[in-house]
Amino acid sequence: MRTNASGFFFERDERLFLVTSRHVMKDEQSRHLPDRLEIELHNDSENMAKSTGFSIPLYHHGNPVWRQGVDSAGAIDVAAIEIDRSAMPESAAYHAFNPAHLLNAREHIEIGASLLIVGFPLGFHDTLHHMPVVRQAVLASSFGLRFQGQGYFLTDARTHRGTSGAPVVMRATGGTSKQDALPWRLLGVHSSRLDVGTRDQVLDEALGLNCAWYADILLTLTAT
């Protein structure tokens, strides 16, 4: 069965990776077991309405080729898969985040800061120009602290299935040349909505909170 998700490119040392949620690659609980990812690429920088499909195999000789991480609290719901640039269309037009887009140790983000989640909720997008949509979000937990000991922080935003793997970003200030094409700080990777198991399904509304895994895990997943 075909399902929808979100993701983004991350470039490091001339190598290109597609980043998304780990459960997009494989989720035993829901029996989501794809053997490849299908993405759309713009193939004409002068005409956003033109695109082409690109297939990314997830296994080689039966072995998974994506990278996933763990920390002291267990598995991290982020995965990265390296893309063979030579297999991509020569005319492919794209931008990629890189380590310069991650926060440095001197930067601080206040709780309540305005964020954006860029993705494809329920697969919805601009089908003419093949572009994602943006949800406004608010930082809902103290950034830099692992919420409940896990490797993620919380956002307050309306999200749906299909947003898994979306980048969580905020506008960059004082950017460098390496950020000019994407003037954003990459803070996290959206994973899933968070709810309370004891919530009364009739009396209580859903929390409306989401888990976003800290983006610095990408430095581990993309290391040589």
One Martini backbone bead per residue (centre of mass of N, CA, C, O) as a GRO file, in nm:
protein
  224
    1MET     BB    1   0.096   0.035   0.022
    2ARG     BB    2   0.052   0.369  -0.025
    3THR     BB    3   0.231   0.637   0.124
    4ASN     BB    4   0.281   0.939   0.306
    5ALA     BB    5   0.550   1.187   0.325
    6SER     BB    6   0.836   1.350   0.453
    7GLY     BB    7   1.125   1.561   0.357
    8PHE     BB    8   1.494   1.610   0.316
    9PHE     BB    9   1.788   1.766   0.240
   10PHE     BB   10   2.136   1.661   0.316
   11GLU     BB   11   2.461   1.810   0.325
   12ARG     BB   12   2.793   1.638   0.327
   13ASP     BB   13   3.081   1.634   0.187
   14GLU     BB   14   2.929   1.599  -0.105
   15ARG     BB   15   2.693   1.458   0.032
   16LEU     BB   16   2.367   1.304  -0.015
   17PHE     BB   17   2.057   1.327   0.175
   18LEU     BB   18   1.771   1.166   0.293
   19VAL     BB   19   1.529   1.290   0.523
   20THR     BB   20   1.343   1.112   0.780
   21SER     BB   21   1.153   0.897   0.917
   22ARG     BB   22   1.196   0.584   1.028
   23HIS     BB   23   0.888   0.483   0.987
   24VAL     BB   24   0.902   0.516   0.674
   25MET     BB   25   1.087   0.266   0.622
   26LYS     BB   26   0.987   0.116   0.906
   27ASP     BB   27   0.673  -0.047   1.043
   28GLU     BB   28   0.571  -0.310   1.213
   29GLN     BB   29   0.304  -0.227   1.358
   30SER     BB   30   0.168  -0.129   1.061
   31ARG     BB   31   0.296  -0.284   0.816
   32HIS     BB   32   0.532  -0.093   0.708
   33LEU     BB   33   0.714  -0.236   0.407
   34PRO     BB   34   0.905  -0.098   0.213
   35ASP     BB   35   1.145  -0.097  -0.081
   36ARG     BB   36   1.074   0.215  -0.146
   37LEU     BB   37   1.117   0.548  -0.262
   38GLU     BB   38   0.906   0.819  -0.380
   39ILE     BB   39   1.004   1.108  -0.557
   40GLU     BB   40   1.005   1.455  -0.628
   41LEU     BB   41   1.155   1.646  -0.899
   42HIS     BB   42   1.289   1.916  -1.007
   43ASN     BB   43   1.375   1.984  -1.379
   44ASP     BB   44   1.318   2.316  -1.377
   45SER     BB   45   1.421   2.627  -1.271
   46GLU     BB   46   1.199   2.789  -1.470
   47ASN     BB   47   0.977   2.543  -1.400
   48MET     BB   48   0.774   2.434  -1.142
   49ALA     BB   49   0.575   2.236  -1.313
   50LYS     BB   50   0.826   2.061  -1.340
   51SER     BB   51   0.866   1.699  -1.310
   52THR     BB   52   1.010   1.404  -1.145
   53GLY     BB   53   1.074   1.088  -1.079
   54PHE     BB   54   1.225   0.915  -0.783
   55SER     BB   55   1.402   0.622  -0.694
   56ILE     BB   56   1.460   0.461  -0.362
   57PRO     BB   57   1.622   0.217  -0.242
   58LEU     BB   58   1.623   0.024   0.079
   59TYR     BB   59   1.777  -0.224  -0.056
   60HIS     BB   60   2.071  -0.455  -0.041
   61HIS     BB   61   2.063  -0.771  -0.044
   62GLY     BB   62   1.845  -0.734   0.210
   63ASN     BB   63   1.976  -0.467   0.309
   64PRO     BB   64   1.970  -0.190   0.472
   65VAL     BB   65   2.060   0.164   0.366
   66TRP     BB   66   1.986   0.304   0.606
   67ARG     BB   67   2.009   0.544   0.870
   68GLN     BB   68   2.012   0.498   1.228
   69GLY     BB   69   1.941   0.594   1.565
   70VAL     BB   70   2.082   0.605   1.899
   71ASP     BB   71   2.037   0.631   2.250
   72SER     BB   72   2.001   0.612   2.589
   73ALA     BB   73   1.667   0.588   2.526
   74GLY     BB   74   1.701   0.485   2.225
   75ALA     BB   75   1.532   0.518   1.961
   76ILE     BB   76   1.533   0.716   1.661
   77ASP     BB   77   1.298   0.900   1.449
   78VAL     BB   78   1.552   0.885   1.231
   79ALA     BB   79   1.651   0.904   0.880
   80ALA     BB   80   1.919   0.820   0.641
   81ILE     BB   81   1.979   0.843   0.281
   82GLU     BB   82   2.185   0.789   0.034
   83ILE     BB   83   2.255   0.964  -0.271
   84ASP     BB   84   2.299   0.912  -0.607
   85ARG     BB   85   2.381   1.161  -0.810
   86SER     BB   86   2.419   1.004  -1.088
   87ALA     BB   87   2.099   0.915  -1.083
   88MET     BB   88   2.023   1.190  -1.125
   89PRO     BB   89   1.906   1.436  -1.282
   90GLU     BB   90   2.080   1.687  -1.431
   91SER     BB   91   1.819   1.900  -1.389
   92ALA     BB   92   1.809   1.907  -1.099
   93ALA     BB   93   1.621   2.107  -0.854
   94TYR     BB   94   1.788   2.198  -0.544
   95HIS     BB   95   1.799   2.208  -0.185
   96ALA     BB   96   2.027   2.194   0.102
   97PHE     BB   97   2.110   2.115   0.389
   98ASN     BB   98   2.355   2.189   0.648
   99PRO     BB   99   2.556   2.228   0.921
  100ALA     BB  100   2.509   2.548   0.916
  101HIS     BB  101   2.190   2.511   1.003
  102LEU     BB  102   2.275   2.455   1.271
  103LEU     BB  103   2.311   2.495   1.585
  104ASN     BB  104   2.494   2.664   1.811
  105ALA     BB  105   2.613   2.703   2.133
  106ARG     BB  106   2.530   3.027   2.138
  107GLU     BB  107   2.243   2.954   2.087
  108HIS     BB  108   1.906   3.075   2.168
  109ILE     BB  109   1.573   2.945   2.250
  110GLU     BB  110   1.268   3.039   2.316
  111ILE     BB  111   0.995   2.974   2.453
  112GLY     BB  112   0.751   3.031   2.196
  113ALA     BB  113   0.870   3.015   1.939
  114SER     BB  114   0.867   3.054   1.599
  115LEU     BB  115   0.766   2.801   1.369
  116LEU     BB  116   0.821   2.555   1.102
  117ILE     BB  117   0.631   2.310   0.902
  118VAL     BB  118   0.747   2.121   0.617
  119GLY     BB  119   0.491   1.960   0.413
  120PHE     BB  120   0.250   1.659   0.365
  121PRO     BB  121  -0.052   1.662   0.456
  122LEU     BB  122  -0.207   1.391   0.342
  123GLY     BB  123  -0.046   1.476   0.066
  124PHE     BB  124  -0.072   1.772   0.059
  125HIS     BB  125  -0.041   1.999  -0.231
  126ASP     BB  126   0.107   2.159  -0.498
  127THR     BB  127   0.037   2.006  -0.799
  128LEU     BB  128   0.161   2.211  -1.001
  129HIS     BB  129   0.447   2.291  -0.832
  130HIS     BB  130   0.546   2.080  -0.623
  131MET     BB  131   0.464   2.188  -0.323
  132PRO     BB  132   0.461   2.251  -0.010
  133VAL     BB  133   0.347   2.307   0.315
  134VAL     BB  134   0.274   2.530   0.597
  135ARG     BB  135   0.320   2.520   0.949
  136GLN     BB  136   0.254   2.665   1.232
  137ALA     BB  137   0.468   2.700   1.524
  138VAL     BB  138   0.550   2.618   1.869
  139LEU     BB  139   0.757   2.620   2.124
  140ALA     BB  140   0.673   2.379   2.399
  141SER     BB  141   0.974   2.345   2.491
  142SER     BB  142   1.280   2.329   2.612
  143PHE     BB  143   1.548   2.405   2.444
  144GLY     BB  144   1.789   2.134   2.501
  145LEU     BB  145   1.582   1.953   2.626
  146ARG     BB  146   1.488   1.634   2.710
  147PHE     BB  147   1.194   1.513   2.682
  148GLN     BB  148   1.163   1.280   2.913
  149GLY     BB  149   1.465   1.186   2.803
  150GLN     BB  150   1.433   1.247   2.514
  151GLY     BB  151   1.536   1.335   2.167
  152TYR     BB  152   1.308   1.567   2.213
  153PHE     BB  153   1.076   1.812   2.122
  154LEU     BB  154   0.813   2.052   2.135
  155THR     BB  155   0.515   2.118   1.946
  156ASP     BB  156   0.265   2.363   1.846
  157ALA     BB  157   0.054   2.194   1.612
  158ARG     BB  158  -0.109   2.128   1.315
  159THR     BB  159  -0.123   1.785   1.232
  160HIS     BB  160  -0.050   1.508   1.005
  161ARG     BB  161  -0.046   1.272   0.816
  162GLY     BB  162   0.264   1.310   0.622
  163THR     BB  163   0.465   1.486   0.818
  164SER     BB  164   0.666   1.289   0.843
  165GLY     BB  165   0.999   1.431   0.819
  166ALA     BB  166   0.979   1.718   0.869
  167PRO     BB  167   1.100   2.025   0.888
  168VAL     BB  168   1.216   2.225   1.164
  169VAL     BB  169   1.195   2.581   1.156
  170MET     BB  170   1.382   2.896   1.151
  171ARG     BB  171   1.469   3.202   1.118
  172ALA     BB  172   1.754   3.343   1.018
  173THR     BB  173   2.028   3.520   1.169
  174GLY     BB  174   2.313   3.601   1.040
  175GLY     BB  175   2.402   3.468   0.789
  176THR     BB  176   2.559   3.264   0.562
  177SER     BB  177   2.657   3.150   0.259
  178LYS     BB  178   2.550   2.853   0.338
  179GLN     BB  179   2.238   2.986   0.386
  180ASP     BB  180   2.112   3.154   0.152
  181ALA     BB  181   1.920   2.946   0.009
  182LEU     BB  182   1.857   2.870   0.330
  183PRO     BB  183   1.719   3.095   0.571
  184TRP     BB  184   1.765   2.860   0.808
  185ARG     BB  185   1.692   2.681   1.098
  186LEU     BB  186   1.765   2.351   1.191
  187LEU     BB  187   1.602   2.179   1.457
  188GLY     BB  188   1.414   1.941   1.325
  189VAL     BB  189   1.215   1.627   1.321
  190HIS     BB  190   0.923   1.532   1.245
  191SER     BB  191   0.707   1.270   1.376
  192SER     BB  192   0.459   1.315   1.600
  193ARG     BB  193   0.199   1.290   1.786
  194LEU     BB  194   0.093   1.386   2.116
  195ASP     BB  195  -0.046   1.195   2.387
  196VAL     BB  196  -0.285   1.092   2.632
  197GLY     BB  197  -0.386   0.790   2.758
  198THR     BB  198  -0.603   0.926   2.978
  199ARG     BB  199  -0.782   1.049   2.779
  200ASP     BB  200  -1.091   1.167   2.719
  201GLN     BB  201  -1.248   1.119   2.418
  202VAL     BB  202  -1.496   1.317   2.489
  203LEU     BB  203  -1.396   1.559   2.690
  204ASP     BB  204  -1.106   1.563   2.554
  205GLU     BB  205  -0.879   1.711   2.389
  206ALA     BB  206  -0.627   1.720   2.209
  207LEU     BB  207  -0.317   1.853   2.257
  208GLY     BB  208  -0.142   1.944   1.992
  209LEU     BB  209   0.125   1.782   2.008
  210ASN     BB  210   0.481   1.740   1.916
  211CYS     BB  211   0.746   1.557   1.785
  212ALA     BB  212   1.100   1.666   1.774
  213TRP     BB  213   1.393   1.586   1.656
  214TYR     BB  214   1.703   1.653   1.688
  215ALA     BB  215   1.918   1.757   1.426
  216ASP     BB  216   2.208   1.662   1.536
  217ILE     BB  217   2.183   1.361   1.442
  218LEU     BB  218   2.298   1.410   1.150
  219LEU     BB  219   2.600   1.401   1.224
  220THR     BB  220   2.587   1.093   1.274
  221LEU     BB  221   2.436   0.982   1.011
  222THR     BB  222   2.667   1.142   0.809
  223ALA     BB  223   2.904   1.001   0.878
  224THR     BB  224   3.186   0.828   0.751
   0.00000   0.00000   0.00000
